[in-house]
Amino acid sequence: MRMVEAVGTKDRVARLCRRYGSGELDGYIAAAGGTEILSRIRAAVAAGEGETLAADLDALDDAVAAVGLDGLSTPVRVLPKVPGTTGYPVLDTEVCPHGVCSRVEPPDGSPARRCAISGEPLRRLRLRT
């Protein structure tokens, strides 16, 4: 079951447009197998057809969430508890090594990424969600 804060489709498309325009999402979308979904979204937007957008936005959000990027087209996403657990699972992240910025990255298996300003490796942080 997936629950999202009530956000209109136009607002979701606007959020995706702003985030996709950064040029940093292609890797997440490809890793999530969401390239075809994004193609459908792009075609529907270009044609001014909004009927199928909500379902495709949901599908794209779900796909990229599986590879560590949450809330692609929504500002807040609430996930139900995992059955059989007493709480939410943990989320491993990499964060600012100095605690002075809000950068949070999902680990991707590569050597620790670095802060572009200080050159220090990002700090691993396990969050209980």
TASULZI-V902024 format. One line per field, one symbol per residue. ss: DSSP state (H for helix, E for strand, C for the rest). psi: psi as a letter, one per 40 degrees, with the letter a starting at -180 (. if undefined). A space follows every 50 residues. Layout:
# TASULZI-V902024
ss->???
psi->???
This chain:
# TASULZI-V902024
ss->CEEECCCCHHHHHHHHHHHHCCCCCHHHHHHCCCHHHHHHHHHHHHHCCC CCHHHHHHHHHHHHHCCCCCCCCCCCEEECCCCCCCCCCEEEEEECCCCC CCCEEECCCCCCCECCCCCCECEEEEEEC
psi->hhhiihhiddddddddddddeeeeeddddddefeddddddddddddefhe dedddddddddddddeeehifdeidhhhiiihheieaiiihhihiheefe iehhihieeiihiiheddeiiihhhhhh.
